[in-house]
C-alpha cells in the first residue's frame, strides 16, 4: 500500500514538491507585499504572484492524477514561474528575493517535467 504523495515517479514528485514550495512562497510574498508602503508600485508583481500561485496549484493537480496534459501544464508553469521571479527581483526586500529564488527552482523542475 502506497503512502499518499509518493505514488508517482520520483521526477514527478520532485516537481510536485517544488510547486508546493513555490505556491507557499508566492502566497507569503503576496501577503507581505500587500502590507508594504509602496504597494501601488507592486501591483504587477502582485498579479504575477497570483498567476504563479494558480498555475502551481494546477500543475500539482495534473501531476498528482498523472494527467496526459501534465507536461504541457508544467511547461506553462515554468514560463510563469520565470516571469514571477523576474518581477519579484525588482524589489529589494528579503521576502521578494527569497520568493524569486524559489520560483526559479520551480521553473527548472517544471522544465524537467515538460520534456
Secondary structure, DSSP 8 states (H G I E B T S, - for coil): ---TT-SS-HHHHHHHHHHHHHHHHHHHHHHHHHTSTTGGGGHHHHHHHHHHHHHHHHHHHHHHTT-TTHHHHHHHHHHHHHHHHHHHTTS-SHHHHHHHHHHHHHHHHHHHHT-
